[in-house]
Amino acid sequence: MSKVAIVTGGSRGIGAAISIALKKAGYSVAANYAGNDEAAAKFKA
């Protein structure tokens, strides 16, 4: 079974750090954001 995490506010700040740590730990990560398209685009890359 694969590990999946959903991180709210995961495109910047603490949420981004958590998302990155989970990804490095082998999780598939879904993250959302509210309104900062530029930060989300940088995070996705």
Backbone as a printed PyTorch tensor [residue, N CA C, xyz], in Angstrom:
tensor([[[  0.8370,  -1.1720,   0.0000],
         [  0.0000,   0.0000,   0.0000],
         [  0.8880,   1.2440,   0.0000]],

        [[  0.5420,   2.2190,  -0.8410],
         [  1.3410,   3.4400,  -0.9060],
         [  0.8900,   4.4340,   0.1570]],

        [[  1.8020,   5.3250,   0.5080],
         [  1.5200,   6.3510,   1.5120],
         [  1.1600,   7.6510,   0.7970]],

        [[  0.0720,   8.2670,   1.2290],
         [ -0.4040,   9.5070,   0.6240],
         [ -0.6290,  10.5380,   1.7220]],

        [[ -0.2250,  11.7820,   1.4620],
         [ -0.4510,  12.8720,   2.4130],
         [ -1.1280,  14.0300,   1.6940]],

        [[ -2.0540,  14.6720,   2.3780],
         [ -2.6910,  15.8870,   1.8800],
         [ -2.2710,  17.0140,   2.8190]],

        [[ -1.6660,  18.0530,   2.2540],
         [ -1.1610,  19.1660,   3.0650],
         [ -1.8930,  20.4340,   2.6490]],

        [[ -2.6500,  21.0190,   3.5630],
         [ -3.3130,  22.2880,   3.2580],
         [ -2.3050,  23.4180,   3.4300]],

        [[ -2.3310,  24.3500,   2.5000],
         [ -1.3550,  25.4430,   2.5400],
         [  0.0510,  24.9460,   2.2810]],

        [[  0.1650,  23.9380,   1.4270],
         [  1.4450,  23.2660,   1.2530],
         [  2.3830,  23.8320,   0.2150]],

        [[  2.1090,  25.0170,  -0.3010],
         [  2.9810,  25.5360,  -1.3530],
         [  4.0250,  26.5320,  -0.8710]],

        [[  3.9620,  26.9340,   0.4050],
         [  4.9730,  27.8690,   0.9210],
         [  5.0480,  27.7620,   2.4350]],

        [[  6.0990,  28.2980,   2.9930],
         [  6.2650,  28.3310,   4.4430],
         [  6.3740,  26.9540,   5.0740]],

        [[  5.7570,  26.8150,   6.2380],
         [  5.8150,  25.5490,   6.9740],
         [  5.1680,  24.4280,   6.1680]],

        [[  4.0580,  24.7310,   5.4900],
         [  3.3800,  23.7160,   4.6820],
         [  4.2820,  23.1590,   3.5920]],

        [[  5.0610,  24.0270,   2.9470],
         [  5.9870,  23.5730,   1.9110],
         [  7.0740,  22.6940,   2.5060]],

        [[  7.5890,  23.0790,   3.6610],
         [  8.6280,  22.2720,   4.3120],
         [  8.0910,  20.8900,   4.6730]],

        [[  6.8620,  20.8470,   5.1640],
         [  6.2490,  19.5600,   5.4940],
         [  6.0370,  18.7350,   4.2320]],

        [[  5.5470,  19.3590,   3.1700],
         [  5.3250,  18.6530,   1.9070],
         [  6.6180,  18.0470,   1.3750]],

        [[  7.6920,  18.8120,   1.4110],
         [  8.9880,  18.3380,   0.9150],
         [  9.5030,  17.1920,   1.7730]],

        [[  9.3770,  17.3180,   3.0890],
         [  9.8330,  16.2520,   3.9920],
         [  9.0500,  14.9650,   3.7600]],

        [[  7.7470,  15.0830,   3.5690],
         [  6.9290,  13.8970,   3.3110],
         [  7.3050,  13.2500,   1.9790]],

        [[  7.5390,  14.0620,   0.9610],
         [  7.9400,  13.5370,  -0.3520],
         [  9.2580,  12.7790,  -0.2420]],

        [[ 10.2190,  13.3410,   0.4910],
         [ 11.5100,  12.6750,   0.6870],
         [ 11.3560,  11.3780,   1.4700]],

        [[ 10.3130,  11.2940,   2.3110],
         [ 10.0600,  10.0920,   3.1140],
         [  9.2720,   9.0400,   2.3340]],

        [[  8.9690,   9.3220,   1.0620],
         [  8.3210,   8.3250,   0.2230],
         [  6.8230,   8.4780,   0.0440]],

        [[  6.2670,   9.5740,   0.5100],
         [  4.8310,   9.8000,   0.3630],
         [  4.5120,  10.4140,  -0.9940]],

        [[  3.3260,  10.1310,  -1.5030],
         [  2.7530,  10.9130,  -2.5870],
         [  2.0760,  12.0840,  -1.8950]],

        [[  2.3260,  13.2960,  -2.3660],
         [  1.8350,  14.4790,  -1.6600],
         [  0.8960,  15.2820,  -2.5540]],

        [[ -0.2590,  15.6250,  -2.0030],
         [ -1.1850,  16.5600,  -2.6360],
         [ -1.2130,  17.7980,  -1.7520]],

        [[ -0.9550,  18.9570,  -2.3470],
         [ -0.9380,  20.1980,  -1.5700],
         [ -1.8310,  21.2240,  -2.2530]],

        [[ -2.5140,  22.0340,  -1.4590],
         [ -3.3210,  23.0980,  -2.0380],
         [ -2.7560,  24.4570,  -1.6380]],

        [[ -3.3100,  25.4830,  -2.2210],
         [ -2.9010,  26.8420,  -1.8990],
         [ -4.1000,  27.7560,  -2.1050]],

        [[ -4.0310,  28.9490,  -1.5890],
         [ -5.1320,  29.9040,  -1.7260],
         [ -4.6140,  31.2260,  -2.2720]],

        [[ -4.5870,  31.3470,  -3.5770],
         [ -4.3710,  32.6340,  -4.1870],
         [ -2.9690,  33.0420,  -4.5840]],

        [[ -1.9370,  32.3670,  -4.1530],
         [ -0.5900,  32.7760,  -4.5300],
         [ -0.1020,  31.8670,  -5.6600]],

        [[ -0.5370,  32.1960,  -6.8780],
         [ -0.2160,  31.3660,  -8.0390],
         [  1.2880,  31.2620,  -8.2820]],

        [[  2.0150,  32.3400,  -8.0410],
         [  3.4610,  32.3400,  -8.2760],
         [  4.1730,  31.3520,  -7.3470]],

        [[  3.8350,  31.3630,  -6.0720],
         [  4.4470,  30.4340,  -5.1120],
         [  4.0810,  29.0000,  -5.4510]],

        [[  2.8400,  28.7840,  -5.8630],
         [  2.4060,  27.4300,  -6.2150],
         [  3.1560,  26.9240,  -7.4420]],

        [[  3.3630,  27.7840,  -8.4260],
         [  4.0890,  27.3790,  -9.6270],
         [  5.5360,  27.0280,  -9.2990]],

        [[  6.1820,  27.7940,  -8.4250],
         [  7.5570,  27.4960,  -8.0200],
         [  7.6180,  26.1890,  -7.2460]],

        [[  6.6230,  25.9590,  -6.3960],
         [  6.5990,  24.7410,  -5.5910],
         [  6.4210,  23.5140,  -6.4710]],

        [[  5.5530,  23.6160,  -7.4570],
         [  5.2770,  22.4840,  -8.3510],
         [  6.5240,  22.0750,  -9.1110]],

        [[  7.3150,  23.0300,  -9.5030],
         [  8.5380,  22.7540, -10.2610],
         [  9.5400,  22.1340,  -9.3430]]])
